[in-house]
Amino acid sequence: MAESTFRPRRIGQYEFLLLALLTAVLVRPILQDGLFGRLILNVLTSAILIASAYAVSGQRKTLVVSLVLLVPGLISSWSTTLIDALWPMAASALLIFTFFAYVLSMMVRDILSQKDVTRDTIFGSACVYMLIGGAFAELFLLLQIVEPQSFGQAVDLAPVGQEVRLASELNYFSFVTLTTLGYGDIAPQTGVARGVATVEAMVGQFYLAVLVARLVGLHLAGSQLTRD
């Protein structure tokens, strides 16, 4: 019977994704609205999407599903550069959020199935945490498009023409919420926005608690085997 999976570990499985995520975090806040800013933002988004698909491409079925979700996400993301309208932005946010949700489920399963604390475990865990923030940022963007007062005057921006600044502001808010820093400069104003922000804060804390417990358990188990 033919083998239906690729190698479970590939060169740069999580390294490429972590590099793309860190680059986006550093570059996004300094981008300006306009064609150039939108181009750079889409390049960063595309790099994250492609690296995410590569990170979970160990099995053929997973690769196929990720590509099916990836292609519409890429097309909708780049369509926002060509079409000045709300619907491409809303479609892009929804499709990218769906893609991230699938990738996150696959990555968490992979990380929790590992038996030792390796470089993949550490890098993969960091990628999952940052992708959670990115996924919720897309959800917040969708909320802002559907209901422009979701975040009050702090993010009172017209989506069309100010996509880059809007994406940057909501990405910042997402990570502030995920880490429960609570600066207070941006706050959800509607019931739906508050509910989503609450869920993100809970997911962030729960993930860290489970991750730390998992890593400590694997480390202790490895140390015990070494002593024996």
DAVENZI-V138300 format. One line per field, one symbol per residue. ss: DSSP state (H for helix, E for strand, - for the rest). phi: phi as a letter, one per 20 degrees, with the letter a starting at -180 (. if undefined). Layout:
ss = ???
phi = ???
This chain:
ss = ----E---------HHHHHHHHHHHHHH------HHHHHHHHHHHHHHHHHHHHH---EHHHHHHHHHHHHHHHHHHHHHHH---HHHHHHHHHHHHHHHHHHHHHHHHHHHH-----HHHHHHHHHHHHHHHHHHHHHHHHHHHH-----HHHH-------HHHHHHHHHHHHHHHH------------HHHHHHHHHHHHHHHHHHHHHHHHHHHHHHHHHHHHH-
phi = .ffdceffccfmgdffffffffffffegfdfdfpfffffffffffffffffffffdefdgffffffffefgffffffffffedebfffffffffffffffffffffffffffefecedfgffffffffffffffffffffffffffcgefcmffcedfgfncfffffffffffffffgelfmfnfccfddffffffffffffffffffffffffffffffffffffff
